[in-house]
Amino acid sequence: MPVFVSPELDQARSELAKALEARMMVTMVANCTVSYSGRTGSDMGEGERLIVLKGDGCVLVHRGRDYQPVNWQPSGCVFQTRVENGRLVVKAVRPSPLETLTIEMNRVEFLGAFRLKDEADFVLHSSEEEMQKAILAEPGLIEHGLRVIDFEKKVAPGFVDVYGIDSHGNTVVIEIKKDPAGAAAVKQLAEYLKYLSPAKGKKLRPIIVAPSLAKGVLPMVEKMRIEFKPLTLQKSLETLQKYTRSDQKALKGWLGQLSEEKD
């Protein structure tokens, strides 16, 4: 586990090359510029930043604020290193699609190389909010042709999780539960329906979305003509993970727009 404080650029380059060849994780604190070319292009001026290069070929560049990297490349990159004109140059080249992230450092304050052992399972304890976001991002999880009109729609007894229109113009009212939906969820949804009306000639379609129904609830659901659509937290998270960061930004903007319209 080699660690270097304020190494010369030639030494930093030599140790960095050895660590990358051994597929170790490298962390660096350096004064640098960063440029990107690929689907778009960007340049970031000089500043002190945290740089993380991982054995799977991904790279992250962090400023001293915010939790998200200001520049990054996913796994699968090929790293190139050299010292040129008094600067340590690191290039992360992603073959497909072809993208290049270039970091030029004139001063390295810290360099550490680590071999991390981590074989633990990752279990995410999620919430109904993720299920809601997944439906907003991909209404087809519920059914083809569903169009979301609103979320957290206020009615006298509370808030409707998702409110929309199906392909036939019927009003869809969705109540989401992350655990098996019980009688309380059915009654809650039924109460919302008293304060909602469909378009003329159309009908209300109440739907409970949950991993499953609690034991003994099915007869109650059928009697009240409430539909049930199964959706798990895992499926919701997989759906959200399919979207790129730009997609998530667009989704957040759309959610914000809906919120403003409700205010």
FENVENJO-V227383 format. One record per run of one state. SS is the DSSP state (hx for helix, st for strand, lp for the rest). FROM is the first residue (numbers start at 0). LEN is the number of residues. If there is no record, write none. Layout:
ss = <SS	SS>
from = <FROM	FROM>
len = <LEN	LEN>
//
This chain:
ss = <lp	st	lp	hx	lp	st	lp	st	lp	st	lp	st	lp	st	lp	st	lp	st	lp	hx	lp	hx	lp	st	lp	st	lp	st	lp	st	lp	hx	lp	st	lp	st	lp	hx	lp	st	lp	hx	lp	hx	lp>
from = <0	2	5	8	21	24	37	40	53	58	62	70	73	76	84	86	94	98	114	127	137	138	141	146	155	157	165	170	176	180	181	182	193	203	210	212	213	217	223	226	230	232	241	244	262>
len = <2	3	3	13	3	13	3	13	5	4	8	3	3	8	2	8	4	16	13	10	1	3	5	9	2	8	5	6	4	1	1	11	10	7	2	1	4	6	3	4	2	9	3	18	1>
//
